[in-house]
Amino acid sequence: MILKKNSLFNFFGHLKNQYLAWRSDLWFVSLSIFLAFAFILPNLVKTIPSGNVGVEWRRFQNGTQIGKPLTEGIAFVMPWNQVFLYNTRAQIGEASIHTLSADGLSVDVEMVWTYHLVPEAAGIVHKTIGPDYGEKIIGRVVTAIVRNQIAAYRSEDLHSSERINFEASVDEKSAQSLSQLATLQQIPEYANLPNKNWVVLEKVLIKEVRFPQAVQDAYVRKNTARALVEEYNYRIVSEQKEVERKRTEALGIRGFQEIVSNGLSDSYLKWRGIDATLALSQSNNAKVVVIGAGNSGLPLIMNTGNEEIKSTKPQK
């Protein structure tokens, strides 16, 4: 028993002596390990920002990982691998296009479109196209479709309601062309994407259409003349309505006269005169009403408060 205690005591004492001998070396080793970990940590832990996905490239495992991308948050990867970020938010592309219309006129079109990357397609896009897919593929496809579509429209169509149909046609054909890229279809995983779309082209809009100045001036004169014609047509219709109104009014007056002409009598006229006199006598003006005056027997009204009448009376 005493021997065991002495052995343990000698063992711990030996460890203590070794620690004291290697203490300086242990500090150096610990510091080296800490510095190595601090150097490797940024390559070991990757942060995926909001609105982005990460595509991992593995040096020893077939390169680009086409499967499910890395989602927002922290991702742990091996230090010898890399992570490429892809923006999945709505993005805007625009271009200025110079081309010819169906009637041979030069036209400059300012186009703008919105799109966003399908997250599941980030690995396929990274392997086949690259991070600049917006300018390299989407921009060129849209501008090519716009050139082809403008060649089928006349210049005046781009100033009318046909402009909406033009935008819808460009939108549809551009989305169809982007989904049928042969480069992407060679990847087997492309068939597993939702609706087989790697990008969603939300809307293609026309910002501005510019023609040569002579053509612009001709359109202004044409629209001015059209507005004048519409104004004259409106005046003609208005005058015709006024003629109809006056004709209807005249027919009504003639009908009234024909109806009441046979029913007029002295008694009816006296009765209507008494009603009118009664209504006038109830006003607030000062007056004198004489009943039964004159040959007709109708009341006589004298306005005693009218200074102008008094002033016109002859002086005796």
Long-range contacts (C-beta under 8 A, 24 or more apart in sequence): 40-79, 43-77, 43-79, 44-76, 44-77, 44-78, 44-79, 45-74, 45-75, 45-76, 46-70, 46-74, 46-75, 46-76, 46-77, 46-83, 47-73, 47-74, 47-75, 48-72, 48-73, 48-74, 48-75, 48-83, 48-85, 49-85, 51-87, 51-88, 51-89, 52-85, 52-86, 52-87, 52-88, 53-85, 53-86, 53-88, 53-119, 53-122, 54-83, 54-84, 54-85, 54-86, 54-122, 55-83, 55-84, 55-85, 55-86, 55-122, 55-123, 55-126, 56-81, 56-82, 56-83, 57-81, 57-82, 57-83, 57-84, 63-127, 64-123, 64-126, 64-127, 65-123, 66-123, 66-124, 66-127, 66-187, 66-189, 67-123, 67-189, 68-120, 69-119, 69-120, 69-122, 69-123, 71-119, 84-126, 84-131, 86-117, 86-122, 86-125, 86-126, 86-131, 87-117, 88-116, 88-117, 88-118, 88-119, 88-122, 89-116, 90-114, 90-115, 90-116, 90-202, 91-115, 91-116, 91-134, 93-134, 93-135, 93-138, 93-139, 93-142, 94-207, 95-139, 95-142, 95-143, 97-143, 97-146, 97-147, 97-150, 99-146, 99-147, 99-150, 99-151, 100-150, 100-151, 101-150, 101-151, 101-153, 101-154, 101-155, 101-158, 102-150, 102-151, 102-152, 102-153, 102-154, 102-155, 103-154, 103-155, 105-155, 105-211, 105-212, 105-215, 106-211, 106-212, 107-150, 107-155, 107-158, 107-209, 107-210, 107-211, 108-208, 108-209, 108-210, 108-211, 109-146, 109-150, 109-158, 109-206, 109-208, 109-209, 109-210, 110-206, 110-207, 110-208, 110-209, 110-210, 111-142, 111-143, 111-146, 111-204, 111-205, 111-206, 111-207, 112-204, 112-205, 112-207, 113-138, 113-142, 113-174, 113-201, 113-202, 113-203, 113-204, 113-205, 114-201, 114-202, 114-203, 115-199, 115-200, 115-201, 115-202, 116-199, 116-200, 116-202, 117-198, 117-199, 118-193, 118-194, 118-197, 118-198, 118-199, 118-200, 120-192, 120-193, 120-194, 121-190, 121-193, 121-197, 121-198, 121-199, 123-189, 124-184, 124-187, 124-189, 124-190, 124-193, 124-198, 125-184, 125-198, 125-199, 127-187, 128-183, 128-184, 128-186, 128-187, 129-183, 129-184, 133-199, 137-178, 137-181, 138-178, 138-199, 138-201, 141-174, 141-177, 141-178, 142-170, 142-174, 142-201, 142-204, 145-170, 145-173, 145-174, 145-177, 146-170, 146-204, 149-173, 155-211, 155-215, 156-219, 158-206, 158-209, 159-209, 159-219, 163-206, 163-209, 166-206, 167-204, 167-205, 167-206, 170-204, 171-201, 171-203, 171-204, 174-201, 174-204, 175-201, 270-296, 270-297, 270-298, 273-298, 273-299, 274-298, 274-299, 277-301
